[in-house]
Amino acid sequence: MTTTALTLTPTDGGAGCCGPAVTQAVDPEVARELARTFKALADPARVQLLAIVAAQDGSEACVCDLTEPVGLSQPTVSHHLKILVDAGLLTREQRGRWAYYSLVPGALARLAGALTDATSD
Amino acid sequence: MTTTALTLTPTDGGAGCCGPAVTQAVDPEVARELARTFKALADPARVQLLAIVAAQDGSEACVCDLTEPVGLSQPTVSHHLKILVDAGLLTREQRGRWAYYSLVPGALARLAGALTDATSD
């Protein structure tokens, strides 16, 4: 996730039919980036996995400890974790037999900030 | 969106193979609710529409003013707006010919809070 804030930029305004013209829109590139991140969170198992990792000491967890809490097989859990890594929310580190997943510092806070920025203008 | 915070509840812990046992997980019902809301935001057009509505005076916009900024037909825009309404992020009010959409007060802030709660434990 390289861009993390809803950057509001002026549009042409348009010919409003029934009120003040719409004068602001989100940059399309930012909208795509945010939608991609939200898509990674659009699954209950991934919400759970992210919250579990975030709740651990050092915001890090072994994949071997993540299967039981979500009640899914390790291949399925690894698939969900890969989506969270690809979205820039987690990082993955292989240590011997097991993969460890860590929360990307600030990633959730930046996403939260993008949501609240949308309501502050 | 009736439940808006990531409520962390104890799990059985499990037999961790290689570190401290995982002791926290998100309530499955909360995870489903959050995932449903994130899914509503998992589309660039819906991110744009939500931000445009949020940026208007009174956080309200006529559907007639929303088609041009996103470059989509009115039926397509209405479809996207319905998904945002169903997710509890917008409300819809018909006034004569046009439908007006308003941001649900606090909805985005609560969603943002759920994200940051996940990292505060």
gemmi code that builds the backbone of each chain (N, CA, C; Angstrom):
import gemmi

chains = {
    "A": [
        ("MET", (0.867, -1.185, 0.000), (0.000, 0.000, 0.000), (0.893, 1.220, 0.000)),
        ("THR", (1.056, 1.827, -1.152), (1.972, 2.945, -1.243), (1.273, 4.276, -0.953)),
        ("THR", (0.025, 4.401, -1.378), (-0.709, 5.643, -1.153), (-1.800, 5.365, -0.140)),
        ("THR", (-1.877, 6.172, 0.895), (-2.729, 5.771, 2.003), (-3.707, 6.837, 2.453)),
        ("ALA", (-3.749, 7.975, 1.794), (-4.712, 8.991, 2.211), (-5.639, 9.325, 1.048)),
        ("LEU", (-6.890, 9.582, 1.388), (-7.845, 10.004, 0.374), (-7.523, 11.429, -0.039)),
        ("THR", (-6.833, 11.582, -1.159), (-6.494, 12.917, -1.636), (-7.650, 13.452, -2.459)),
        ("LEU", (-8.295, 14.458, -1.942), (-9.437, 15.029, -2.644), (-8.950, 16.097, -3.605)),
        ("THR", (-9.333, 15.947, -4.868), (-8.882, 16.889, -5.885), (-10.096, 17.465, -6.610)),
        ("PRO", (-9.978, 18.693, -7.098), (-11.120, 19.311, -7.778), (-11.480, 18.566, -9.062)),
        ("THR", (-12.753, 18.551, -9.380), (-13.200, 18.030, -10.671), (-13.770, 19.195, -11.458)),
        ("ASP", (-14.324, 18.895, -12.609), (-14.878, 19.961, -13.441), (-16.139, 20.570, -12.835)),
        ("GLY", (-16.709, 19.886, -11.862), (-17.912, 20.423, -11.261), (-19.164, 19.820, -11.866)),
        ("GLY", (-19.297, 19.895, -13.147), (-20.447, 19.278, -13.807), (-21.665, 20.177, -13.765)),
        ("ALA", (-22.654, 19.789, -14.543), (-23.890, 20.573, -14.605), (-24.893, 19.982, -13.624)),
        ("GLY", (-24.817, 20.398, -12.380), (-25.731, 19.868, -11.372), (-27.170, 20.209, -11.718)),
        ("CYS", (-28.037, 19.229, -11.570), (-29.423, 19.425, -11.970), (-30.245, 20.002, -10.843)),
        ("CYS", (-29.775, 19.828, -9.633), (-30.712, 20.068, -8.538), (-29.995, 20.487, -7.258)),
        ("GLY", (-28.880, 21.124, -7.374), (-28.196, 21.550, -6.168), (-26.812, 22.041, -6.521)),
        ("PRO", (-25.997, 22.308, -5.506), (-24.640, 22.772, -5.768), (-23.873, 21.719, -6.564)),
        ("ALA", (-23.051, 22.158, -7.494), (-22.274, 21.220, -8.289), (-21.310, 20.458, -7.387)),
        ("VAL", (-21.089, 19.213, -7.751), (-20.108, 18.407, -7.035), (-18.721, 18.915, -7.385)),
        ("THR", (-17.950, 19.263, -6.387), (-16.682, 19.915, -6.655), (-15.463, 19.099, -6.240)),
        ("GLN", (-15.699, 17.954, -5.598), (-14.538, 17.191, -5.155), (-14.705, 15.723, -5.504)),
        ("ALA", (-13.602, 15.069, -5.787), (-13.611, 13.636, -6.042), (-12.279, 13.064, -5.586)),
        ("VAL", (-12.245, 11.769, -5.423), (-11.003, 11.104, -5.044), (-10.192, 10.846, -6.298)),
        ("ASP", (-8.908, 11.016, -6.205), (-8.027, 10.660, -7.302), (-8.261, 9.186, -7.676)),
        ("PRO", (-8.504, 8.895, -8.952), (-8.830, 7.515, -9.355), (-7.769, 6.498, -8.928)),
        ("GLU", (-6.512, 6.899, -8.995), (-5.436, 5.977, -8.609), (-5.511, 5.637, -7.115)),
        ("VAL", (-5.795, 6.655, -6.307), (-5.948, 6.448, -4.857), (-7.153, 5.561, -4.581)),
        ("ALA", (-8.243, 5.801, -5.315), (-9.455, 4.993, -5.127), (-9.178, 3.525, -5.435)),
        ("ARG", (-8.418, 3.275, -6.502), (-8.082, 1.890, -6.851), (-7.251, 1.232, -5.759)),
        ("GLU", (-6.286, 1.986, -5.249), (-5.388, 1.457, -4.215), (-6.171, 1.126, -2.937)),
        ("LEU", (-7.045, 2.041, -2.537), (-7.852, 1.808, -1.334), (-8.795, 0.621, -1.536)),
        ("ALA", (-9.431, 0.552, -2.699), (-10.362, -0.547, -2.965), (-9.638, -1.895, -2.902)),
        ("ARG", (-8.411, -1.920, -3.399), (-7.614, -3.157, -3.372), (-7.351, -3.583, -1.920)),
        ("THR", (-7.037, -2.609, -1.071), (-6.780, -2.927, 0.334), (-8.063, -3.384, 1.029)),
        ("PHE", (-9.174, -2.696, 0.757), (-10.448, -3.102, 1.367), (-10.849, -4.507, 0.908)),
        ("LYS", (-10.531, -4.837, -0.348), (-10.860, -6.170, -0.858), (-10.112, -7.246, -0.067)),
        ("ALA", (-8.880, -6.938, 0.308), (-8.107, -7.894, 1.110), (-8.768, -8.136, 2.462)),
        ("LEU", (-9.521, -7.163, 2.949), (-10.189, -7.276, 4.252), (-11.640, -7.744, 4.121)),
        ("ALA", (-12.070, -8.018, 2.886), (-13.483, -8.341, 2.647), (-13.769, -9.827, 2.843)),
        ("ASP", (-13.163, -10.421, 3.841), (-13.359, -11.847, 4.139), (-13.231, -12.029, 5.645)),
        ("PRO", (-14.201, -12.705, 6.285), (-14.163, -12.839, 7.744), (-12.888, -13.514, 8.256)),
        ("ALA", (-12.405, -14.523, 7.531), (-11.193, -15.214, 7.985), (-9.992, -14.265, 7.965)),
        ("ARG", (-9.935, -13.410, 6.951), (-8.796, -12.487, 6.880), (-8.890, -11.397, 7.938)),
        ("VAL", (-10.107, -10.957, 8.242), (-10.276, -10.004, 9.351), (-9.786, -10.642, 10.649)),
        ("GLN", (-10.171, -11.896, 10.865), (-9.745, -12.586, 12.083), (-8.226, -12.764, 12.126)),
        ("LEU", (-7.655, -13.211, 11.013), (-6.200, -13.445, 10.984), (-5.431, -12.155, 11.261)),
        ("LEU", (-5.875, -11.076, 10.633), (-5.187, -9.798, 10.832), (-5.272, -9.359, 12.297)),
        ("ALA", (-6.458, -9.513, 12.887), (-6.636, -9.103, 14.281), (-5.813, -9.978, 15.219)),
        ("ILE", (-5.718, -11.266, 14.908), (-4.924, -12.162, 15.762), (-3.450, -11.769, 15.702)),
        ("VAL", (-2.936, -11.568, 14.486), (-1.529, -11.161, 14.357), (-1.300, -9.849, 15.104)),
        ("ALA", (-2.223, -8.898, 14.925), (-2.074, -7.583, 15.553), (-2.071, -7.681, 17.075)),
        ("ALA", (-2.760, -8.696, 17.606), (-2.907, -8.800, 19.061), (-1.732, -9.509, 19.726)),
        ("GLN", (-0.831, -10.105, 18.934), (0.283, -10.840, 19.529), (1.397, -9.901, 19.996)),
        ("ASP", (2.250, -10.402, 20.868), (3.435, -9.646, 21.278), (4.261, -9.327, 20.035)),
        ("GLY", (4.589, -8.061, 19.863), (5.372, -7.653, 18.706), (4.587, -7.719, 17.409)),
        ("SER", (3.274, -7.894, 17.499), (2.400, -7.985, 16.314), (2.945, -8.986, 15.300)),
        ("GLU", (3.374, -10.155, 15.814), (3.934, -11.206, 14.962), (3.396, -12.557, 15.394)),
        ("ALA", (3.091, -13.415, 14.427), (2.594, -14.751, 14.754), (3.097, -15.761, 13.737)),
        ("CYS", (3.315, -16.998, 14.236), (3.691, -18.121, 13.377), (2.431, -18.666, 12.716)),
        ("VAL", (2.550, -19.042, 11.441), (1.393, -19.618, 10.744), (0.880, -20.851, 11.490)),
        ("CYS", (1.787, -21.526, 12.192), (1.408, -22.743, 12.916), (0.447, -22.455, 14.063)),
        ("ASP", (0.435, -21.204, 14.523), (-0.472, -20.827, 15.623), (-1.777, -20.208, 15.120)),
        ("LEU", (-1.908, -20.051, 13.809), (-3.059, -19.314, 13.276), (-4.172, -20.222, 12.759)),
        ("THR", (-3.866, -21.491, 12.527), (-4.884, -22.369, 11.937), (-6.006, -22.671, 12.933)),
        ("GLU", (-5.633, -22.977, 14.168), (-6.656, -23.382, 15.140), (-7.662, -22.265, 15.460)),
        ("PRO", (-7.213, -21.027, 15.727), (-8.190, -19.984, 16.077), (-9.232, -19.724, 14.987)),
        ("VAL", (-8.858, -19.894, 13.713), (-9.825, -19.620, 12.645), (-10.493, -20.886, 12.130)),
        ("GLY", (-10.015, -22.052, 12.596), (-10.662, -23.306, 12.219), (-10.535, -23.652, 10.753)),
        ("LEU", (-9.403, -23.302, 10.148), (-9.184, -23.595, 8.733), (-7.875, -24.362, 8.568)),
        ("SER", (-7.726, -25.044, 7.432), (-6.501, -25.792, 7.164), (-5.333, -24.842, 6.936)),
        ("GLN", (-4.114, -25.366, 7.096), (-2.953, -24.493, 6.914), (-2.833, -23.960, 5.481)),
        ("PRO", (-3.084, -24.762, 4.437), (-3.041, -24.184, 3.081), (-4.039, -23.038, 2.899)),
        ("THR", (-5.225, -23.197, 3.461), (-6.233, -22.130, 3.337), (-5.792, -20.888, 4.102)),
        ("VAL", (-5.258, -21.099, 5.309), (-4.773, -19.963, 6.099), (-3.622, -19.264, 5.364)),
        ("SER", (-2.719, -20.051, 4.782), (-1.589, -19.457, 4.053), (-2.078, -18.660, 2.844)),
        ("HIS", (-3.109, -19.151, 2.185), (-3.704, -18.421, 1.053), (-4.234, -17.059, 1.512)),
        ("HIS", (-4.979, -17.062, 2.620), (-5.521, -15.793, 3.129), (-4.391, -14.850, 3.552)),
        ("LEU", (-3.363, -15.420, 4.185), (-2.248, -14.578, 4.643), (-1.514, -13.959, 3.450)),
        ("LYS", (-1.394, -14.703, 2.356), (-0.721, -14.163, 1.170), (-1.474, -12.935, 0.631)),
        ("ILE", (-2.795, -13.004, 0.671), (-3.601, -11.859, 0.205), (-3.342, -10.635, 1.087)),
        ("LEU", (-3.211, -10.864, 2.403), (-2.936, -9.755, 3.320), (-1.516, -9.208, 3.110)),
        ("VAL", (-0.566, -10.103, 2.765), (0.800, -9.648, 2.455), (0.790, -8.837, 1.169)),
        ("ASP", (0.122, -9.358, 0.132), (0.068, -8.655, -1.158), (-0.579, -7.276, -1.031)),
        ("ALA", (-1.488, -7.131, -0.073), (-2.163, -5.847, 0.129), (-1.330, -4.884, 0.973)),
        ("GLY", (-0.169, -5.350, 1.438), (0.699, -4.458, 2.209), (0.315, -4.334, 3.671)),
        ("LEU", (-0.522, -5.263, 4.157), (-0.949, -5.195, 5.561), (-0.062, -6.055, 6.466)),
        ("LEU", (0.473, -7.134, 5.921), (1.367, -8.014, 6.681), (2.664, -8.205, 5.899)),
        ("THR", (3.734, -8.577, 6.636), (4.951, -9.061, 5.981), (5.168, -10.508, 6.399)),
        ("ARG", (5.891, -11.264, 5.583), (6.115, -12.683, 5.826), (7.608, -12.951, 5.924)),
        ("GLU", (7.993, -13.747, 6.916), (9.409, -14.128, 7.052), (9.488, -15.618, 7.328)),
        ("GLN", (10.258, -16.330, 6.497), (10.441, -17.767, 6.695), (11.566, -17.991, 7.703)),
        ("ARG", (11.276, -18.806, 8.736), (12.331, -19.168, 9.706), (12.290, -20.673, 9.878)),
        ("GLY", (13.233, -21.351, 9.215), (13.227, -22.805, 9.255), (11.956, -23.330, 8.638)),
        ("ARG", (11.242, -24.162, 9.380), (10.056, -24.827, 8.836), (8.865, -23.885, 8.698)),
        ("TRP", (8.814, -22.886, 9.555), (7.587, -22.097, 9.650), (7.725, -20.681, 9.097)),
        ("ALA", (6.612, -20.153, 8.628), (6.547, -18.757, 8.198), (5.942, -17.929, 9.331)),
        ("TYR", (6.532, -16.765, 9.553), (6.022, -15.833, 10.558), (5.467, -14.599, 9.856)),
        ("TYR", (4.365, -14.112, 10.381), (3.693, -12.960, 9.775), (3.650, -11.808, 10.768)),
        ("SER", (4.001, -10.633, 10.278), (4.021, -9.437, 11.128), (3.134, -8.361, 10.512)),
        ("LEU", (2.507, -7.597, 11.383), (1.732, -6.451, 10.939), (2.688, -5.379, 10.412)),
        ("VAL", (2.374, -4.797, 9.269), (3.166, -3.677, 8.765), (2.867, -2.461, 9.647)),
        ("PRO", (3.906, -1.897, 10.300), (3.650, -0.791, 11.230), (2.908, 0.360, 10.536)),
        ("GLY", (1.837, 0.784, 11.141), (1.113, 1.944, 10.624), (0.140, 1.663, 9.496)),
        ("ALA", (0.141, 0.428, 8.980), (-0.702, 0.157, 7.809), (-2.188, 0.335, 8.132)),
        ("LEU", (-2.620, -0.232, 9.254), (-4.038, -0.114, 9.609), (-4.386, 1.315, 10.002)),
        ("ALA", (-3.461, 1.982, 10.681), (-3.711, 3.373, 11.077), (-3.856, 4.261, 9.838)),
        ("ARG", (-3.029, 3.991, 8.815), (-3.119, 4.800, 7.591), (-4.440, 4.541, 6.871)),
        ("LEU", (-4.864, 3.273, 6.857), (-6.143, 2.949, 6.237), (-7.289, 3.622, 7.000)),
        ("ALA", (-7.207, 3.571, 8.312), (-8.217, 4.240, 9.139), (-8.211, 5.738, 8.867)),
        ("GLY", (-7.025, 6.306, 8.708), (-6.903, 7.730, 8.420), (-7.543, 8.093, 7.092)),
        ("ALA", (-7.381, 7.214, 6.099), (-8.004, 7.466, 4.796), (-9.520, 7.509, 4.930)),
        ("LEU", (-10.076, 6.649, 5.786), (-11.527, 6.641, 5.994), (-11.992, 7.919, 6.676)),
        ("THR", (-11.289, 8.333, 7.703), (-11.749, 9.505, 8.441), (-11.463, 10.790, 7.673)),
        ("ASP", (-10.393, 10.800, 6.855), (-10.144, 11.968, 6.000), (-11.353, 12.254, 5.129)),
        ("ALA", (-12.019, 11.188, 4.693), (-13.152, 11.354, 3.777), (-14.290, 12.120, 4.428)),
        ("THR", (-14.357, 12.095, 5.740), (-15.463, 12.766, 6.411), (-15.049, 14.099, 7.026)),
        ("SER", (-13.784, 14.450, 6.914), (-13.328, 15.664, 7.588), (-13.402, 16.885, 6.684)),
        ("ASP", (-13.679, 16.683, 5.379), (-13.766, 17.845, 4.475), (-15.208, 18.341, 4.359)),
    ],
    "B": [
        ("MET", (-24.592, -1.398, 9.735), (-23.461, -1.855, 10.548), (-23.834, -1.683, 12.015)),
        ("THR", (-24.186, -2.764, 12.673), (-24.629, -2.670, 14.053), (-23.471, -2.786, 15.037)),
        ("THR", (-22.493, -3.608, 14.707), (-21.348, -3.780, 15.599), (-20.132, -3.193, 14.916)),
        ("THR", (-19.420, -2.344, 15.619), (-18.412, -1.573, 14.900), (-17.017, -1.626, 15.505)),
        ("ALA", (-16.821, -2.397, 16.552), (-15.476, -2.473, 17.111), (-14.999, -3.919, 17.089)),
        ("LEU", (-13.713, -4.074, 16.869), (-13.115, -5.401, 16.911), (-13.050, -5.862, 18.361)),
        ("THR", (-14.009, -6.698, 18.767), (-14.021, -7.176, 20.142), (-13.137, -8.410, 20.237)),
        ("LEU", (-12.058, -8.269, 20.942), (-11.130, -9.387, 21.077), (-11.539, -10.249, 22.257)),
        ("THR", (-11.708, -11.542, 21.999), (-12.149, -12.446, 23.052), (-11.156, -13.595, 23.186)),
        ("PRO", (-11.041, -14.154, 24.390), (-10.089, -15.250, 24.574), (-10.477, -16.479, 23.747)),
        ("THR", (-9.476, -17.190, 23.275), (-9.713, -18.480, 22.639), (-9.088, -19.545, 23.524)),
        ("ASP", (-9.113, -20.783, 23.059), (-8.543, -21.866, 23.852), (-7.019, -21.791, 23.933)),
        ("GLY", (-6.434, -20.977, 23.087), (-4.988, -20.861, 23.122), (-4.341, -21.785, 22.115)),
        ("GLY", (-4.657, -23.042, 22.156), (-4.104, -23.975, 21.186), (-2.726, -24.441, 21.579)),
        ("ALA", (-2.269, -25.463, 20.906), (-0.948, -26.019, 21.201), (0.066, -25.391, 20.269)),
        ("GLY", (0.569, -24.235, 20.615), (1.539, -23.546, 19.790), (2.781, -24.404, 19.606)),
        ("CYS", (3.248, -24.463, 18.372), (4.372, -25.341, 18.079), (5.686, -24.650, 18.319)),
        ("CYS", (5.652, -23.324, 18.310), (6.946, -22.666, 18.199), (6.938, -21.273, 18.819)),
        ("GLY", (6.116, -21.042, 19.771), (6.108, -19.726, 20.397), (4.968, -19.638, 21.374)),
        ("PRO", (4.713, -18.440, 21.881), (3.599, -18.281, 22.814), (2.288, -18.637, 22.124)),
        ("ALA", (1.381, -19.253, 22.859), (0.101, -19.628, 22.278), (-0.693, -18.379, 21.896)),
        ("VAL", (-1.444, -18.496, 20.830), (-2.330, -17.407, 20.414), (-3.488, -17.345, 21.393)),
        ("THR", (-3.666, -16.192, 22.005), (-4.654, -16.105, 23.078), (-5.831, -15.209, 22.740)),
        ("GLN", (-5.794, -14.560, 21.586), (-6.898, -13.661, 21.273), (-7.364, -13.867, 19.847)),
        ("ALA", (-8.654, -13.675, 19.649), (-9.227, -13.736, 18.318), (-10.417, -12.791, 18.269)),
        ("VAL", (-10.824, -12.466, 17.063), (-12.000, -11.611, 16.891), (-13.245, -12.479, 16.971)),
        ("ASP", (-14.263, -11.969, 17.597), (-15.552, -12.645, 17.603), (-15.985, -12.901, 16.152)),
        ("PRO", (-16.345, -14.136, 15.812), (-16.678, -14.461, 14.410), (-17.798, -13.589, 13.836)),
        ("GLU", (-18.766, -13.256, 14.659), (-19.873, -12.420, 14.185), (-19.374, -11.015, 13.816)),
        ("VAL", (-18.483, -10.488, 14.644), (-17.898, -9.166, 14.369), (-17.052, -9.225, 13.099)),
        ("ALA", (-16.294, -10.299, 12.947), (-15.455, -10.450, 11.754), (-16.317, -10.483, 10.492)),
        ("ARG", (-17.439, -11.183, 10.552), (-18.341, -11.238, 9.385), (-18.895, -9.858, 9.062)),
        ("GLU", (-19.281, -9.139, 10.092), (-19.856, -7.806, 9.916), (-18.833, -6.845, 9.300)),
        ("LEU", (-17.615, -6.882, 9.833), (-16.564, -6.012, 9.302), (-16.232, -6.379, 7.855)),
        ("ALA", (-16.125, -7.678, 7.579), (-15.789, -8.123, 6.224), (-16.855, -7.656, 5.228)),
        ("ARG", (-18.115, -7.694, 5.659), (-19.207, -7.250, 4.797), (-19.062, -5.753, 4.474)),
        ("THR", (-18.694, -4.983, 5.469), (-18.517, -3.553, 5.243), (-17.311, -3.287, 4.336)),
        ("PHE", (-16.213, -4.005, 4.591), (-15.026, -3.825, 3.741), (-15.332, -4.222, 2.301)),
        ("LYS", (-16.167, -5.257, 2.131), (-16.521, -5.685, 0.772), (-17.251, -4.573, 0.028)),
        ("ALA", (-18.076, -3.826, 0.753), (-18.790, -2.703, 0.128), (-17.813, -1.637, -0.371)),
        ("LEU", (-16.646, -1.567, 0.257), (-15.643, -0.567, -0.112), (-14.584, -1.127, -1.072)),
        ("ALA", (-14.757, -2.402, -1.462), (-13.734, -3.066, -2.273), (-13.922, -2.812, -3.761)),
        ("ASP", (-14.287, -1.607, -4.114), (-14.498, -1.236, -5.512), (-14.140, 0.241, -5.669)),
        ("PRO", (-13.287, 0.575, -6.654), (-12.848, 1.971, -6.800), (-14.000, 2.956, -6.980)),
        ("ALA", (-15.036, 2.561, -7.734), (-16.156, 3.484, -7.943), (-16.878, 3.762, -6.624)),
        ("ARG", (-17.010, 2.749, -5.783), (-17.697, 2.956, -4.508), (-16.853, 3.788, -3.547)),
        ("VAL", (-15.539, 3.612, -3.587), (-14.669, 4.476, -2.777), (-14.836, 5.922, -3.216)),
        ("GLN", (-14.855, 6.132, -4.531), (-15.022, 7.488, -5.047), (-16.376, 8.077, -4.656)),
        ("LEU", (-17.437, 7.295, -4.846), (-18.784, 7.787, -4.537), (-18.910, 8.158, -3.064)),
        ("LEU", (-18.385, 7.298, -2.204), (-18.472, 7.574, -0.775), (-17.720, 8.856, -0.418)),
        ("ALA", (-16.535, 9.025, -1.000), (-15.737, 10.210, -0.698), (-16.404, 11.478, -1.231)),
        ("ILE", (-17.035, 11.359, -2.397), (-17.722, 12.533, -2.959), (-18.887, 12.942, -2.064)),
        ("VAL", (-19.708, 11.956, -1.666), (-20.837, 12.263, -0.782), (-20.310, 12.888, 0.515)),
        ("ALA", (-19.253, 12.296, 1.073), (-18.697, 12.786, 2.345), (-18.184, 14.208, 2.226)),
        ("ALA", (-17.746, 14.590, 1.016), (-17.122, 15.903, 0.838), (-18.148, 17.015, 0.587)),
        ("GLN", (-19.422, 16.648, 0.369), (-20.424, 17.674, 0.081), (-20.900, 18.379, 1.356)),
        ("ASP", (-21.507, 19.550, 1.166), (-22.121, 20.246, 2.298), (-23.171, 19.345, 2.929)),
        ("GLY", (-23.076, 19.151, 4.224), (-24.037, 18.298, 4.912), (-23.849, 16.827, 4.596)),
        ("SER", (-22.730, 16.482, 3.949), (-22.443, 15.084, 3.569), (-23.623, 14.448, 2.845)),
        ("GLU", (-24.203, 15.200, 1.911), (-25.362, 14.719, 1.151), (-25.197, 15.091, -0.314)),
        ("ALA", (-25.588, 14.183, -1.203), (-25.501, 14.461, -2.637), (-26.661, 13.813, -3.378)),
        ("CYS", (-27.085, 14.489, -4.455), (-28.110, 13.944, -5.349), (-27.439, 12.960, -6.300)),
        ("VAL", (-28.141, 11.861, -6.590), (-27.581, 10.883, -7.530), (-27.281, 11.542, -8.872)),
        ("CYS", (-28.052, 12.576, -9.194), (-27.878, 13.267, -10.474), (-26.530, 13.978, -10.567)),
        ("ASP", (-25.926, 14.256, -9.433), (-24.622, 14.922, -9.420), (-23.453, 13.946, -9.307)),
        ("LEU", (-23.764, 12.666, -9.197), (-22.704, 11.691, -8.916), (-22.231, 10.929, -10.150)),
        ("THR", (-23.028, 10.965, -11.221), (-22.655, 10.166, -12.391), (-21.428, 10.742, -13.108)),
        ("GLU", (-21.412, 12.059, -13.274), (-20.315, 12.656, -14.036), (-18.945, 12.478, -13.377)),
        ("PRO", (-18.814, 12.735, -12.061), (-17.480, 12.610, -11.453), (-16.880, 11.209, -11.575)),
        ("VAL", (-17.724, 10.167, -11.573), (-17.171, 8.815, -11.653), (-17.221, 8.247, -13.070)),
        ("GLY", (-17.873, 8.982, -13.992), (-17.876, 8.559, -15.387), (-18.633, 7.267, -15.647)),
        ("LEU", (-19.710, 7.047, -14.878), (-20.511, 5.827, -15.052), (-21.968, 6.212, -15.284)),
        ("SER", (-22.742, 5.281, -15.842), (-24.171, 5.535, -16.091), (-24.926, 5.615, -14.769)),
        ("GLN", (-26.111, 6.253, -14.816), (-26.871, 6.381, -13.570), (-27.308, 5.032, -13.000)),
        ("PRO", (-27.740, 4.060, -13.824), (-28.073, 2.746, -13.244), (-26.883, 2.097, -12.537)),
        ("THR", (-25.703, 2.233, -13.127), (-24.508, 1.653, -12.497), (-24.184, 2.364, -11.198)),
        ("VAL", (-24.279, 3.694, -11.215), (-24.026, 4.467, -9.993), (-25.041, 4.098, -8.918)),
        ("SER", (-26.315, 3.959, -9.313), (-27.354, 3.596, -8.337), (-27.086, 2.208, -7.746)),
        ("HIS", (-26.605, 1.308, -8.567), (-26.246, -0.034, -8.082), (-25.150, 0.047, -7.018)),
        ("HIS", (-24.115, 0.818, -7.316), (-23.021, 0.965, -6.344), (-23.522, 1.638, -5.059)),
        ("LEU", (-24.377, 2.648, -5.219), (-24.893, 3.359, -4.039), (-25.742, 2.431, -3.170)),
        ("LYS", (-26.502, 1.534, -3.804), (-27.326, 0.595, -3.039), (-26.439, -0.305, -2.165)),
        ("ILE", (-25.315, -0.712, -2.697), (-24.390, -1.558, -1.922), (-23.869, -0.788, -0.705)),
        ("LEU", (-23.588, 0.503, -0.888), (-23.113, 1.325, 0.227), (-24.229, 1.553, 1.254)),
        ("VAL", (-25.474, 1.664, 0.775), (-26.616, 1.797, 1.695), (-26.800, 0.498, 2.482)),
        ("ASP", (-26.764, -0.634, 1.767), (-26.960, -1.930, 2.425), (-25.877, -2.202, 3.472)),
        ("ALA", (-24.693, -1.640, 3.262), (-23.596, -1.835, 4.213), (-23.678, -0.873, 5.398)),
        ("GLY", (-24.678, 0.012, 5.369), (-24.846, 0.931, 6.496), (-23.942, 2.151, 6.443)),
        ("LEU", (-23.358, 2.416, 5.268), (-22.460, 3.571, 5.153), (-23.193, 4.823, 4.658)),
        ("LEU", (-24.230, 4.620, 3.850), (-25.034, 5.741, 3.342), (-26.505, 5.490, 3.651)),
        ("THR", (-27.283, 6.571, 3.679), (-28.745, 6.440, 3.679), (-29.273, 7.079, 2.393)),
        ("ARG", (-30.471, 6.656, 1.981), (-31.058, 7.124, 0.737), (-32.417, 7.746, 1.019)),
        ("GLU", (-32.665, 8.902, 0.408), (-33.978, 9.551, 0.562), (-34.465, 10.005, -0.803)),
        ("GLN", (-35.668, 9.584, -1.172), (-36.251, 9.993, -2.454), (-36.940, 11.338, -2.272)),
        ("ARG", (-36.614, 12.299, -3.159), (-37.300, 13.600, -3.132), (-37.721, 13.918, -4.552)),
        ("GLY", (-39.004, 13.692, -4.833), (-39.486, 13.907, -6.187), (-38.779, 12.966, -7.135)),
        ("ARG", (-38.191, 13.528, -8.184), (-37.577, 12.694, -9.214), (-36.272, 12.049, -8.765)),
        ("TRP", (-35.550, 12.715, -7.854), (-34.190, 12.291, -7.561), (-34.025, 11.657, -6.176)),
        ("ALA", (-33.062, 10.767, -6.095), (-32.671, 10.177, -4.816), (-31.456, 10.930, -4.284)),
        ("TYR", (-31.483, 11.197, -2.977), (-30.362, 11.859, -2.315), (-29.700, 10.877, -1.350)),
        ("TYR", (-28.397, 10.920, -1.322), (-27.633, 9.994, -0.481), (-26.838, 10.774, 0.557)),
        ("SER", (-26.918, 10.301, 1.807), (-26.209, 10.961, 2.908), (-25.299, 9.961, 3.606)),
        ("LEU", (-24.178, 10.482, 4.068), (-23.269, 9.675, 4.871), (-23.912, 9.379, 6.223)),
        ("VAL", (-23.871, 8.135, 6.670), (-24.348, 7.804, 8.013), (-23.352, 8.382, 9.018)),
        ("PRO", (-23.828, 9.282, 9.910), (-22.893, 9.935, 10.826), (-22.106, 8.910, 11.643)),
        ("GLY", (-20.807, 9.054, 11.653), (-19.961, 8.194, 12.479), (-19.632, 6.839, 11.881)),
        ("ALA", (-20.246, 6.493, 10.736), (-20.034, 5.144, 10.194), (-18.567, 4.915, 9.820)),
        ("LEU", (-17.989, 5.880, 9.108), (-16.587, 5.716, 8.706), (-15.661, 5.799, 9.903)),
        ("ALA", (-15.986, 6.667, 10.848), (-15.144, 6.791, 12.047), (-15.171, 5.487, 12.849)),
        ("ARG", (-16.346, 4.851, 12.925), (-16.429, 3.580, 13.659), (-15.630, 2.488, 12.951)),
        ("LEU", (-15.708, 2.489, 11.617), (-14.936, 1.504, 10.857), (-13.436, 1.740, 11.060)),
        ("ALA", (-13.049, 2.999, 11.013), (-11.648, 3.342, 11.261), (-11.240, 2.916, 12.669)),
        ("GLY", (-12.137, 3.118, 13.631), (-11.857, 2.715, 15.009), (-11.656, 1.217, 15.139)),
        ("ALA", (-12.445, 0.449, 14.386), (-12.292, -1.009, 14.417), (-10.909, -1.405, 13.905)),
        ("LEU", (-10.416, -0.688, 12.910), (-9.085, -0.987, 12.375), (-7.998, -0.666, 13.377)),
        ("THR", (-8.100, 0.492, 14.004), (-7.027, 0.892, 14.920), (-7.119, 0.127, 16.233)),
        ("ASP", (-8.341, -0.274, 16.653), (-8.456, -1.124, 17.835), (-7.629, -2.375, 17.681)),
        ("ALA", (-7.574, -2.894, 16.438), (-6.871, -4.145, 16.206), (-5.383, -4.030, 16.483)),
        ("THR", (-4.867, -2.803, 16.422), (-3.433, -2.637, 16.626), (-3.097, -2.085, 17.997)),
        ("SER", (-4.108, -1.784, 18.805), (-3.845, -1.137, 20.088), (-3.662, -2.158, 21.208)),
        ("ASP", (-3.924, -3.447, 20.921), (-3.762, -4.463, 21.984), (-2.369, -5.069, 21.926)),
    ],
}
model = gemmi.Model(1)
for chain_id, residues in chains.items():
    chain = gemmi.Chain(chain_id)
    for i, (resn, *xyz) in enumerate(residues, 1):
        res = gemmi.Residue()
        res.name, res.seqid = resn, gemmi.SeqId(i, " ")
        for name, pos in zip(("N", "CA", "C"), xyz):
            atom = gemmi.Atom()
            atom.name, atom.element = name, gemmi.Element(name[0])
            atom.pos, atom.b_iso = gemmi.Position(*pos), 0.0
            res.add_atom(atom)
        chain.add_residue(res)
    model.add_chain(chain)
structure = gemmi.Structure()
structure.add_model(model)
structure.setup_entities()
